[in-house]
Amino acid sequence: MPRYIAHLGSFPQLAWEEVRAVSPNSDIFLITEQAASVELVDDEAARSLMRILGGTVKISRVLAVNPEITPEALAQIMGEAEGGKKIQFGFAEVGRDHLPKIEAQSIKNELQKLGHSSRFVEGSRSGLSAAVLIHQKQVIEFNLINTNDDIFFTRTVAIQNIDHWTTKDRGKPYADRKKGMLPPKVALMMLNLGIQTQATESLTVFDPFCGTGTVLIEALDRGVLHLIASDTDKDSVVGTRNNLNWAKSILPGKDGAETKVYESEAAHVSALQLTNINLIVTEPFLGKQTPKAELLPDIFKGLEKLYIGAFKDWTRVLADKARIVMVFPVPAEEMMTRGWKQSWQPLIDKLTSLGYTTTSEPLMYARPGAVIKRQIYQFEFTKK
């Protein structure tokens, strides 16, 4: 079976866990911190996988492992891969900053000797932009990837659709930068950690801290047809309803999805008479993004009280073996002063007695320079 490389994005550890979650039966392993090797049936399977991922920026098919790094050898591989047609190509070099740059003109000359008409498309050393690869269908990108053990020569076959992401992020009618802090791609990665390989049509996904509805929009795009959201803020409730109605109108085949949005505290959603929820994916209230260090102990004490109350209430609405994927805030190391160290372990221990079991180590993601970082925890709930 052909082997492919998933090129991981800004949060590579999270992106790697996402790829593993949606393709557990594949022969899959990391080749660098930013790239994973995946066994897939063909290029169409790679494109199908690309369409459901949030953290992978492109997928390329392996053409050769440990080839001779000469213009003659690379041109030979490229010509065999593309047949007799004109080759319009870009070139990406990964893990090769310490080595001389591959000269495209030399490859063009060798392609000509082999009888191939060609044109080189200039890009950065890390590769062509997504815009070029999406909008110029005739352009092919080849990748030379150095790892500690091997060198892979690959051809890009799938690319993240930046136009689609821009539409979802910027086109929705309701936005609030103070409430909509969860990046859409991270929301999708969290959803995939929870969905794994389950049939999305049969799932009911709930976000009890919905904000602007980012999680639910991504769940809708992922194929989930039963969506529930709630928030304590009236503007968020109305805005999420509008955003979901908008999303149903622009996403093909989603106009019949069932969406319900309630005004409710996260610790009192059982009063809404919800039942058999399979998956909760949420970024809850995290406190102020730039708090004073001396206030952190009290802030986190309040957050722990909020979260434990929510988890207790959710036991009444969750299905057996339901999954929860949730963000927890973590202060930057320099914020934990005067002998105080924040830990979520006491809360995790309490959740065990309620039927929640952690299913993996927490995954960290944070914007550069963030005072409050984020850890993603995953739980499975067992009804008592």
C-alpha angles and dihedrals in degrees: 000000000000119000123227136190121227108208105213123219139217096318101040099174091052091043091051092052089049093054090048092049096055096040107036095149095055125098095251135163141151117262094179135357088267102040139054130195114228130182111224136169098240146322092288090057088052091052091048090052091047091055093062099042126095102184104044116086099193144349123220132190118235111243098173140358119218095354122177105272099228130116089244095053095043092047090051091053092046093049093050091048095050101036119210100330126109111276116221104180148171126199131223125192118197124188091003103103089118092056133072114273118258109252110231094197090060090053091048090053092051092047089053091052088054091052099257122134108219146175126198118222112208119231140144119295088256091060146269121319120261089242092060094046093047099044101033101056094177093061116096125200121211121195131206108198123189119200132173090265110023147015118232125200109199144170120226110240103165133032133187109262101238092179091059092047092049091051093051094045101041104021100063114108097231123053133159118175091203092055103029098063097135110095111232092234091053089048090055092047089052091049092051091051087058100037096045106162098334121128103263094208091067096049130098110206122196131192110189093184096044102163103174096349098258095145093049094048090053091046089052091050089047090058103262109144101184112065131170127183137175139178138169092232116086093208090053091051094051092040093050091050090052092046093050092048088050092048091051089053096052102036112080115247095003100102091097096054117124112238126178124181122187137185103234144127112256090238093055104045092116087075087068089068093238117167142184098013108176101192138023116193116176151145103213129201104300101187123246115338093223105032126167111261094234091057096052098091091057093041093053092044088057092047092051090053090050094048097046090050090052095047091050092052094045091062086075096056105034125098119233110277091017116158130227123200110185140166119234121193120239122188118232111260094253090057094061099081139151094041095303117130121181118224132170093200095099089055092046089053091053091049091057090066089054093056100266120131124187110236100194144004113283116269118224125217129165141156114250111278094011115162091201112042126192133237121193114218124192124206139178118211123216117194115231 
